[in-house]
């Protein structure tokens, strides 16, 4: 028997099984965004009170959240800004990633409301 025909025959015969296995095991985790490591989940605080900021972090309810170069920060008008331009205190949507043993890392900060005593008001 020709090896090329054999491979083609086997692939054609079992292709449906491979697709089915992918749909059962691969697709749900892709669609739902399930992370293989439960210690590194992405979470959001819809209405976080950002009390203060440092050179590379923000303070929410006594907890430091690291801000990296890849953190997206938006002002109240939706314009991207730097951490140094973030008015504090402010109310913001904060998306972050929890990593076991470390302070959470901010992925996105969106200013939702300025507070009366905010510094760096726009």
C-alpha positions in Angstrom: 0.0 0.0 0.0 1.2 3.5 -0.9 2.2 5.5 2.3 0.7 8.7 0.9 -2.7 7.1 0.3 -2.5 5.5 3.7 -1.9 8.9 5.4 -4.6 10.6 3.3 -7.1 7.8 4.1 -6.3 8.0 7.9 -6.6 11.8 7.9 -9.9 11.7 6.1 -11.3 9.0 8.2 -10.4 10.6 11.6 -10.6 14.3 10.7 -14.1 14.5 12.2 -12.8 13.1 15.5 -10.0 15.7 15.7 -12.5 18.5 15.0 -14.9 17.1 17.6 -12.1 16.9 20.2 -11.1 20.5 19.5 -14.7 21.6 19.9 -15.1 19.8 23.2 -11.8 20.8 24.8 -10.4 23.8 23.0 -13.2 26.0 21.9 -14.9 26.6 25.4 -11.7 27.8 26.9 -11.0 30.1 24.0 -14.5 31.5 23.9 -14.9 31.9 27.7 -11.3 33.1 28.1 -10.6 30.5 30.7 -7.0 30.8 31.9 -5.0 27.7 32.5 -3.6 29.2 35.7 -6.4 30.2 38.2 -3.9 32.3 40.2 -3.7 34.8 37.3 -7.2 35.9 36.8 -8.3 39.2 35.2 -10.8 41.1 37.2 -12.4 44.6 37.2 -13.6 47.1 39.7 -16.4 49.1 38.0 -16.3 52.0 40.4 -12.9 52.1 42.1 -11.9 55.1 44.2 -8.3 55.7 43.2 -7.0 57.5 46.3 -3.4 58.2 45.3 -0.8 57.4 42.8 3.0 56.8 42.8 5.6 56.5 40.1 4.4 53.1 39.1 1.3 52.3 41.1 -2.1 53.4 42.2 -3.8 53.0 45.6 -7.4 51.6 46.0 -8.8 50.8 49.4 -5.3 50.5 50.9 -4.1 48.1 48.2 -1.3 49.0 45.7 -2.0 48.1 42.1 1.1 48.2 39.8 1.0 50.3 36.7 3.3 49.2 33.9 4.2 50.6 30.5 1.5 48.5 28.9 -1.3 49.7 31.2 -3.9 51.7 29.2 -5.0 54.8 31.0 -7.8 57.0 29.8 -9.1 60.4 31.0 -12.7 61.2 31.5 -13.0 62.2 27.8 -11.6 58.8 26.7 -8.2 60.2 25.6 -5.2 58.1 26.5 -3.0 59.7 29.2 0.1 58.8 31.2 0.0 57.9 34.9 1.4 61.2 35.9 -1.6 62.9 34.3 -4.2 60.7 36.2 -6.2 63.0 38.5 -6.3 61.7 42.1 -8.5 61.0 43.8 -10.9 59.9 41.1 -13.5 57.3 40.5 -12.4 54.9 37.7 -13.0 51.5 36.1 -9.9 49.5 36.8 -9.2 46.2 35.1 -6.3 44.3 36.7 -4.6 40.9 36.8 -4.1 39.1 40.1 -0.8 37.2 40.3 -0.2 35.0 43.3 2.3 36.5 45.7 2.4 39.9 44.0 0.5 43.2 43.9 -2.2 43.2 41.2 -1.2 44.6 37.8 -3.4 47.2 36.2 -4.3 46.4 32.6 -6.7 49.4 32.1 -7.7 52.5 34.0 -10.6 54.6 32.8 -11.5 57.8 34.7 -15.3 57.8 35.3 -15.7 60.8 37.6 -13.5 63.5 39.0 -13.8 64.3 42.7 -13.9 67.7 44.3 -10.4 67.6 45.7 -8.8 66.0 42.6 -5.2 67.1 41.8 -4.2 67.4 38.1 -7.8 68.3 37.1 -8.3 68.5 33.3 
